[in-house]
Amino acid sequence: MAETAEEAKRKIEAEHRARQRQHPVSLVPPMADDKATQILSHLRPGEPFFIFRAQDILSSFAIEAYLTLVEKFNPTGPQAESLVEALNEFRAWQQAHPQEVKLPD
C-alpha cells in the first residue's frame, strides 16, 4: 500500500530531525544580491541555511528534486512557481556558461 502524503511528510520530518541532531550546519555569510538579502532577512538568529550556485553541476538536479517534494505536499502553493523560475534560471545560466559549470568544491 502506498504511503499517504501525510505519512510521507511525517517520515521526512522525522528523518530531518534525526539528521539535525547528527550533522549540525554552520551558517554561510549573507550575500549582497537583493533576492538573497530578502530571503536572508527572514532567517531567525542562528538559523542555518543552504545556498546552491548555478556553477554547481548538481544544483539544478537538487532544485528539481526539491520541487518534486514541494509539489507533492503543496501543489498549488507559490513556492513551486518560485522553484520552477529558479530552475529555469539555473539551467539557462549553465547553458550560457558551460565552461564555468563544475562539480562542487
Buried (B, 14 or more C-beta within 10 A) or exposed (E): EEEEEEEBBEEEEEEEEEEEEEEEEEEEEBEEEEEEEEBBEEEEEEEEEEEBEBBBEEBBEBBBEBBEEBBEBEEEEEEBEEBBEBBEEBBEBBEEEEEEBEEEE
